[in-house]
Amino acid sequence: MQHIQFFNYFLFFFLMSCSQNAVQQKTTDPTNHEISQPVERGLIVGAERTSNYLPTLKGKNVGAVVNQTSMIGDKHLIDNLLEKEVNIKTIFSPEHGFRGTADAGEKITDGKDPKTGLPLISLYGKSKKPSAAHLEGLDIVIFDIQDVGARFYTYISTMAYVMEACAENGIKVIVLDRPNPNGHYVDGPILRKEFKSFVGMHEVPVVHGMTIGEYAKMLNGEGWLAAGVKCDLTVIPCENYDHRTMYELPVKPSPNLPMMASIYAYPSLCFFEGTVVSVGRGTEIPFAVYGHPEVIGAETAFTPEPMPGAKYPKLEGKNCKGFFVPTSFEEYSKPYQLNLSYLIDMHKQLKDRKEPFFLKNGFFDKLAGTDILRKQIKKGMSEEAIRATWQTDIQAFKNIRKRYLLYPDFE
């Protein structure tokens, strides 16, 4: 089995290498939805457009919500701003921490950045929203974090809380925008208010198709911050980006999204976090493989083991049999939508076990933002029938979304 496992890993990474070469060209889906390569067009992220925000920071006390993705070329935003003599007072860190190495869900503690000596305030520890004391003396808070475009990826929840806190304390927010690698489609059930949590705070679909800057504008414009408060918000947009642009992340956004295959598959596979199925946490290819010890007809096998970013992986030490997800962007383009077949097929295989397929803690419903999807799967509905039930809500959201777009859309 170990030889089979090694061969499958080798095959996977060979395919990944091939896919990296393939994405240097343009690709289209069946509806001529063209995807362009950003290198051709000189894509510039918001953080790189320093002349657009440095004058605003001059002479101000500044806080920054940043992590390992907050880069300007090969230099961290914080280092860049300090070199420009910006008065950085506090660093706020989201889930996974300032360096992006903590487990999903692991509580992050306050501390000091050893390199700069700046205080680090965790927004994924005792509190997820900055307090008035945390913000005291600040004039501006910068938000610069790479998102991946899924509702349950918690950086947008952190941003919402930061915007709320700043609005309540009269502090300006500057969002340095970055492309959304899953910004080329909108899909999934809309969150219902009764299922609101930190993995889903707003009534949007699972895949919202917005950059983090566009999302911030929507939160403000729709009055979705607490008590309808409005934040003094400035978004520094990217240059030469649109929602057809295929963007490869230069830095992994979190420990368990180490490659583009993981990032593309994440919106579809994350549902498994609320089930008995492993998504490969504790392997070298998390969110690019999924499985369970009792799967039949598998194409690969893997054994989750503790490692950085996955201290206590699901099904630790158990030989899981499962399947790879597609390895290239092209395979995600036919068509652009969530893939529910993984979930439906695994439920069919494992539903009659003694242990329930859906975890008893209700986490699946939190991820879905509703209990309807779980009930539809248990009822045996097809992927097409399930998708049809959320189309009216999707269109209503798209009508809201288009009011806040900063870039040409995919439609």
C-alpha positions as CSV (number, residue, x, y, z in Angstrom):
1,M,0.0,0.0,0.0
2,Q,2.9,2.4,0.8
3,H,4.2,1.9,-2.8
4,I,0.8,2.7,-4.2
5,Q,0.5,5.7,-2.0
6,F,3.9,7.0,-3.1
7,F,3.1,6.5,-6.7
8,N,-0.2,8.4,-6.4
9,Y,1.6,11.3,-4.7
10,F,4.2,11.3,-7.4
11,L,1.5,11.3,-10.1
12,F,-0.4,14.1,-8.3
13,F,2.6,16.4,-8.1
14,F,3.6,15.6,-11.7
15,L,0.1,16.6,-12.8
16,M,0.4,19.8,-10.7
17,S,3.6,20.6,-12.4
18,C,2.0,20.1,-15.8
19,S,-1.0,22.3,-14.7
20,Q,1.4,25.2,-13.8
21,N,2.7,25.2,-17.3
22,A,-0.8,24.9,-18.8
23,V,-2.0,28.0,-17.0
24,Q,0.4,30.2,-18.9
25,Q,-2.1,30.0,-21.7
26,K,-5.6,31.3,-21.9
27,T,-8.5,28.9,-21.4
28,T,-12.2,29.2,-22.0
29,D,-15.3,27.4,-20.7
30,P,-18.2,26.2,-22.9
31,T,-19.8,29.7,-22.7
32,N,-16.7,31.6,-23.9
33,H,-16.0,32.8,-20.4
34,E,-12.4,33.7,-21.1
35,I,-9.8,33.5,-18.4
36,S,-6.7,35.6,-18.8
37,Q,-3.2,35.2,-17.4
38,P,-2.3,38.1,-15.0
39,V,1.4,38.1,-15.9
40,E,0.5,39.2,-19.4
41,R,-1.3,42.3,-18.2
42,G,0.9,43.4,-15.3
43,L,-1.5,42.8,-12.4
44,I,-0.7,45.1,-9.5
45,V,-2.3,44.4,-6.1
46,G,-3.6,47.2,-3.9
47,A,-0.6,47.0,-1.4
48,E,1.8,47.7,-4.2
49,R,0.1,51.0,-5.1
50,T,1.8,52.8,-2.2
51,S,1.4,56.3,-3.7
52,N,-2.3,55.9,-3.3
53,Y,-2.3,55.4,0.5
54,L,1.0,56.5,2.0
55,P,0.1,60.2,1.9
56,T,-3.0,59.3,4.0
57,L,-0.8,57.5,6.6
58,K,1.6,60.4,7.0
59,G,1.6,61.6,10.6
60,K,-1.1,59.1,11.7
61,N,-1.1,56.3,14.2
62,V,-1.7,53.2,12.3
63,G,-2.9,49.7,13.1
64,A,-2.7,46.8,10.6
65,V,-4.6,43.6,10.1
66,V,-2.1,41.4,8.3
67,N,-0.7,38.0,8.0
68,Q,1.9,36.1,5.9
69,T,0.1,37.0,2.7
70,S,0.5,40.8,3.2
71,M,3.5,41.1,0.8
72,I,4.7,43.7,-1.5
73,G,6.9,41.7,-3.8
74,D,9.3,39.8,-1.5
75,K,8.9,42.3,1.5
76,H,6.1,42.2,4.1
77,L,3.8,45.2,4.2
78,I,4.8,46.0,7.8
79,D,8.5,46.1,6.9
80,N,7.7,48.3,3.9
81,L,5.7,50.8,5.9
82,L,8.2,51.0,8.7
83,E,10.9,51.8,6.1
84,K,8.7,54.6,4.9
85,E,8.5,55.9,8.5
86,V,4.8,55.1,8.9
87,N,4.0,55.1,12.6
88,I,2.7,51.5,13.0
89,K,1.4,51.1,16.5
90,T,-0.3,47.7,16.5
91,I,-0.5,44.5,14.5
92,F,-3.8,42.6,14.5
93,S,-3.6,38.9,13.5
94,P,-6.5,36.7,12.2
95,E,-7.1,33.0,12.2
96,H,-3.8,31.1,11.6
97,G,-1.9,34.0,13.2
98,F,0.5,36.6,12.0
99,R,2.8,34.1,10.4
100,G,0.0,31.9,9.1
101,T,1.2,28.7,10.8
102,A,-1.5,27.9,13.3
103,D,-4.2,25.2,12.9
104,A,-7.6,26.0,11.7
105,G,-9.7,26.9,14.7
106,E,-6.6,27.1,17.0
107,K,-6.8,30.0,19.5
108,I,-4.2,32.6,18.9
109,T,-2.8,34.6,21.8
110,D,-1.6,38.2,22.1
111,G,2.1,38.9,22.1
112,K,4.9,40.8,20.4
113,D,6.4,40.5,16.9
114,P,10.0,39.4,17.5
115,K,11.3,41.2,14.4
116,T,9.8,44.6,15.0
117,G,8.8,44.5,18.6
118,L,5.3,45.7,17.8
119,P,2.4,44.4,19.9
120,L,0.4,41.6,18.4
121,I,-3.3,41.6,19.1
122,S,-5.1,38.3,18.3
123,L,-8.5,38.5,16.5
124,Y,-8.8,34.8,16.9
125,G,-8.3,34.3,20.6
126,K,-10.2,35.8,23.5
127,S,-12.1,38.0,21.2
128,K,-12.7,38.2,17.4
129,K,-13.5,41.9,17.4
130,P,-11.1,44.6,18.4
131,S,-12.1,46.4,21.6
132,A,-12.0,50.1,22.2
133,A,-8.9,49.6,24.3
134,H,-7.2,47.8,21.4
135,L,-8.0,50.7,19.1
136,E,-7.2,53.5,21.5
137,G,-4.9,56.1,20.0
138,L,-5.2,54.8,16.4
139,D,-6.3,57.0,13.5
140,I,-6.3,54.4,10.7
141,V,-6.4,50.6,10.4
142,I,-5.1,49.0,7.3
143,F,-6.5,45.6,6.2
144,D,-4.4,43.6,3.8
145,I,-5.0,39.8,3.8
146,Q,-5.4,37.5,0.8
147,D,-8.8,35.9,0.7
148,V,-9.9,32.8,-1.3
149,G,-13.6,33.8,-2.0
150,A,-15.5,31.3,0.2
151,R,-18.0,32.4,2.8
152,F,-16.6,30.1,5.4
153,Y,-13.0,31.3,5.0
154,T,-12.9,33.5,8.1
155,Y,-10.8,36.4,6.9
156,I,-14.0,38.2,5.7
157,S,-15.6,37.7,9.1
158,T,-12.5,39.3,10.8
159,M,-12.7,42.2,8.3
160,A,-16.4,42.7,9.2
161,Y,-15.6,42.9,12.9
162,V,-12.7,45.3,12.3
163,M,-14.9,47.5,10.2
164,E,-17.6,47.5,12.9
165,A,-15.1,48.3,15.7
166,C,-13.5,51.1,13.7
167,A,-16.9,52.6,12.8
168,E,-17.9,52.6,16.5
169,N,-14.7,54.3,17.5
170,G,-14.3,56.8,14.7
171,I,-11.3,55.2,13.0
172,K,-10.7,55.1,9.3
173,V,-10.2,51.7,7.5
174,I,-8.1,51.3,4.4
175,V,-8.5,47.9,2.6
176,L,-5.7,47.0,0.2
177,D,-7.4,44.8,-2.3
178,R,-6.1,41.6,-3.7
179,P,-7.5,39.3,-6.4
180,N,-10.0,36.5,-5.6
181,P,-8.7,33.2,-7.0
182,N,-12.3,32.0,-7.0
183,G,-13.7,35.3,-8.2
184,H,-14.9,33.9,-11.5
185,Y,-18.2,32.5,-10.4
186,V,-21.0,32.7,-7.8
187,D,-22.6,29.6,-6.4
188,G,-24.1,27.8,-3.4
189,P,-26.9,28.2,-0.9
190,I,-27.4,31.6,0.7
191,L,-26.8,31.8,4.5
192,R,-29.9,32.0,6.6
193,K,-29.8,34.4,9.6
194,E,-30.4,31.6,12.2
195,F,-27.2,29.9,11.0
196,K,-25.0,32.9,11.4
197,S,-21.5,32.1,12.9
198,F,-17.9,33.1,12.5
199,V,-17.7,30.7,9.5
200,G,-20.7,32.6,7.9
201,M,-21.8,36.0,9.0
202,H,-23.7,37.4,6.1
203,E,-26.5,36.4,3.8
204,V,-24.3,35.5,0.8
205,P,-23.7,32.3,-1.1
206,V,-20.9,29.9,-0.3
207,V,-18.9,31.4,-3.3
208,H,-19.6,35.1,-3.5
209,G,-17.3,36.0,-6.4
210,M,-16.0,39.2,-4.9
211,T,-12.6,40.5,-3.9
212,I,-12.1,41.4,-0.3
213,G,-12.3,45.1,-1.2
214,E,-15.6,44.6,-3.0
215,Y,-16.9,42.6,-0.1
216,A,-16.0,45.5,2.3
217,K,-17.9,48.0,0.1
218,M,-20.9,45.7,0.2
219,L,-20.8,45.3,4.0
220,N,-20.8,49.1,4.3
221,G,-23.3,49.8,1.5
222,E,-25.9,47.3,2.5
223,G,-25.7,48.2,6.2
224,W,-24.6,44.7,7.2
225,L,-22.3,45.9,10.0
226,A,-23.7,45.7,13.5
227,A,-26.6,48.1,14.1
228,G,-26.1,49.3,10.5
229,V,-23.1,51.4,11.4
230,K,-21.1,52.9,8.5
231,C,-17.3,52.7,8.4
232,D,-15.1,55.4,7.0
233,L,-13.8,53.1,4.3
234,T,-11.3,53.5,1.5
235,V,-10.4,50.6,-0.9
236,I,-7.2,50.7,-2.8
237,P,-8.1,48.5,-5.9
238,C,-5.8,46.3,-7.9
239,E,-4.7,47.4,-11.4
240,N,-5.2,45.3,-14.5
241,Y,-7.5,42.8,-12.8
242,D,-11.0,41.6,-13.7
243,H,-13.2,38.7,-12.6
244,R,-12.0,36.6,-15.6
245,T,-8.4,36.8,-14.5
246,M,-6.8,33.6,-13.3
247,Y,-4.7,34.5,-10.3
248,E,-2.1,32.2,-8.8
249,L,-1.4,33.1,-5.2
250,P,2.3,33.8,-4.5
251,V,1.9,32.9,-0.8
252,K,-0.3,30.1,0.6
253,P,-3.2,31.8,2.4
254,S,-3.3,29.3,5.3
255,P,-1.5,26.0,6.2
256,N,-4.0,23.7,4.6
257,L,-4.3,25.5,1.3
258,P,-0.7,25.0,0.0
259,M,-1.4,24.8,-3.7
260,M,-3.8,26.1,-6.3
261,A,-5.6,22.8,-6.6
262,S,-6.5,23.0,-2.9
263,I,-7.7,26.6,-3.3
264,Y,-9.9,25.8,-6.3
265,A,-11.3,22.7,-4.5
266,Y,-11.7,24.3,-1.1
267,P,-15.3,25.7,-1.6
268,S,-16.5,22.3,-2.6
269,L,-14.5,20.1,-0.2
270,C,-14.9,22.2,2.9
271,F,-18.4,20.8,3.4
272,F,-16.7,17.5,4.4
273,E,-15.4,19.3,7.6
274,G,-18.9,18.7,8.9
275,T,-18.8,15.0,8.1
276,V,-16.8,11.9,8.9
277,V,-14.8,12.3,5.6
278,S,-11.2,13.5,5.7
279,V,-10.1,16.2,3.3
280,G,-6.4,15.3,3.6
281,R,-5.5,17.4,6.6
282,G,-2.4,15.8,8.0
283,T,-1.0,15.0,4.5
284,E,1.1,16.9,2.0
285,I,-1.9,17.6,-0.2
286,P,-4.8,18.9,2.0
287,F,-8.0,19.9,0.2
288,A,-6.7,18.1,-2.9
289,V,-7.7,14.6,-1.8
290,Y,-10.6,13.2,0.3
291,G,-11.5,9.9,1.7
292,H,-12.4,7.5,4.6
293,P,-11.3,4.1,5.7
294,E,-14.5,2.4,4.4
295,V,-14.6,3.9,0.9
296,I,-15.0,1.4,-1.9
297,G,-13.5,1.9,-5.4
298,A,-10.9,4.4,-4.3
299,E,-8.1,5.6,-6.6
300,T,-5.6,6.4,-3.8
301,A,-4.9,6.0,-0.1
302,F,-3.6,8.3,2.6
303,T,-3.0,8.3,6.3
304,P,-3.5,11.6,8.2
305,E,-0.7,12.3,10.6
306,P,0.0,15.3,12.9
307,M,2.1,18.0,11.2
308,P,2.3,21.8,11.3
309,G,-1.1,23.2,10.6
310,A,-2.8,19.9,11.4
311,K,-1.9,18.9,14.9
312,Y,-5.0,16.7,15.4
313,P,-6.1,15.7,11.9
314,K,-9.4,13.9,11.4
315,L,-9.0,10.1,11.1
316,E,-5.4,10.4,12.4
317,G,-3.4,7.3,11.9
318,K,-6.1,5.6,9.9
319,N,-5.6,4.3,6.4
320,C,-8.1,6.3,4.3
321,K,-9.1,5.3,0.9
322,G,-10.3,8.1,-1.4
323,F,-10.0,10.3,-4.5
324,F,-7.9,13.1,-5.9
325,V,-9.6,16.4,-7.0
326,P,-8.7,17.9,-10.4
327,T,-5.2,19.4,-10.4
328,S,-5.6,22.3,-13.0
329,F,-7.6,25.4,-13.4
330,E,-8.9,24.1,-16.8
331,E,-10.6,21.2,-15.1
332,Y,-12.5,23.6,-12.8
333,S,-13.9,25.5,-15.8
334,K,-16.5,23.1,-17.0
335,P,-18.6,24.7,-15.8
336,Y,-17.8,27.3,-13.1
337,Q,-19.7,26.0,-10.0
338,L,-19.4,24.1,-6.8
339,N,-18.9,20.4,-7.2
340,L,-21.6,18.6,-5.1
341,S,-20.9,15.2,-6.5
342,Y,-18.1,14.6,-4.0
343,L,-20.4,15.1,-1.2
344,I,-23.3,13.2,-2.7
345,D,-21.2,10.2,-3.7
346,M,-19.5,10.0,-0.2
347,H,-22.9,10.2,1.5
348,K,-24.2,7.3,-0.6
349,Q,-21.2,5.2,0.3
350,L,-21.1,5.9,4.0
351,K,-24.7,6.8,5.1
352,D,-25.6,3.3,6.4
353,R,-22.7,3.1,8.8
354,K,-23.3,3.0,12.5
355,E,-21.6,6.3,12.9
356,P,-23.7,9.2,11.3
357,F,-22.2,10.7,8.1
358,F,-23.0,14.3,9.3
359,L,-21.3,15.2,12.6
360,K,-23.6,15.6,15.5
361,N,-22.2,19.0,16.4
362,G,-24.1,20.7,13.5
363,F,-21.0,22.0,11.9
364,F,-22.2,21.0,8.4
365,D,-25.2,23.3,8.7
366,K,-22.9,26.2,9.8
367,L,-20.7,25.7,6.8
368,A,-23.7,25.4,4.4
369,G,-25.4,28.3,6.2
370,T,-28.6,26.4,6.2
371,D,-30.0,22.9,7.2
372,I,-31.6,22.5,3.8
373,L,-28.6,21.2,2.0
374,R,-28.1,18.4,4.5
375,K,-31.7,17.4,4.2
376,Q,-31.5,17.5,0.4
377,I,-28.5,15.1,0.4
378,K,-30.1,12.8,2.9
379,K,-33.3,12.8,0.7
380,G,-31.2,11.6,-2.2
381,M,-31.7,14.7,-4.5
382,S,-29.4,15.0,-7.5
383,E,-26.8,17.7,-7.8
384,E,-28.9,19.4,-10.6
385,A,-32.0,19.3,-8.5
386,I,-30.2,20.8,-5.4
387,R,-28.6,23.5,-7.5
388,A,-31.9,24.5,-9.0
389,T,-33.4,25.3,-5.5
390,W,-30.9,28.2,-4.8
391,Q,-31.0,29.9,-8.3
392,T,-33.6,32.5,-7.3
393,D,-31.6,33.5,-4.3
394,I,-28.3,33.5,-6.3
395,Q,-29.8,36.0,-8.8
396,A,-31.0,38.2,-6.0
397,F,-27.5,38.2,-4.5
398,K,-26.0,39.0,-7.9
399,N,-28.2,42.1,-8.1
400,I,-26.7,43.3,-4.8
401,R,-23.2,42.2,-5.7
402,K,-23.0,44.1,-9.0
403,R,-23.5,47.5,-7.1
404,Y,-20.1,47.1,-5.4
405,L,-17.9,45.6,-8.1
406,L,-14.6,47.4,-8.7
407,Y,-13.6,45.3,-11.7
408,P,-15.2,44.1,-15.0
409,D,-17.3,41.0,-14.2
410,F,-17.3,37.5,-15.7
411,E,-20.8,38.0,-17.1
